[in-house]
């Protein structure tokens, strides 16, 4: 499968990095288009095809991923639509808040065959094949959807969802990764206050968070059921949890997530 990535900023670059770490993709089958010479040189050194020309990048690719800032999507799509073969190529648009209706309008070729495309929202952990990605098929067949889901499943976990839930997915997973990192930062600072060196505290916290995630994924338990296993009556764990709740921990998390929708 040949894939072209148009836009190699923070997210597009992370997508390219993740694909380069997948056994299912050869570097020579990945094309990166970006106006920044330094960025192109970086990916050229990794073995990908690079170009500053978006339309050229789109030619011949099986999948074209447009990964640019939302306000740039219209210009990029209009600039490459004559290079796209809607009958043979699949398009992925990664840009928060851009609607499928707008994309259809920008890609219209005087009523010719409509493109089959996907709205996608990954997070930056895609660089390490650990993204939580949401995809919305627009006009795509079940087979095409499975193809794109397979790409993102190789880069973490993927959920096929509805367009109305993309904003919620963005705040829960894309913004959410920053929220998780803020918890990690706070725990590391707490570890220093408890007497650990900063680097040691970071190691402890990262492994602890990783362990919590892997336990829940392996067992399928509800988080509260798993918490009950380590909260002995009158013990330090329940005291710590209750103190966090007194400070509004759960409420703060929920309010933060909801704020991301505004």
Buried (B, 14 or more C-beta within 10 A) or exposed (E): BBBBBBBBEEBBBBBBBBBBEEEEBBBEBBBBBBEEEEBBEBBBEEEBBBBEBBBBBBBBBEBBBBBBEEEBBBEBBEBBBEBBEBEEBBBBBBBBEBEBEBBBEBBEEEEEEEBBBBBBBBBBBBBEBBBBBBBBBBBBEEEBBBBBBEBBEBBBEBBBBEBEBBBBBBBBBBBBBEBBEEEBEEBBEEBBEEEBEEEEBBBBBEEEBEEEEEEBEEEEBEEEEEBEEEBEEEEEEBEEBEEEEEEEBEEEEEEBBEEBEE
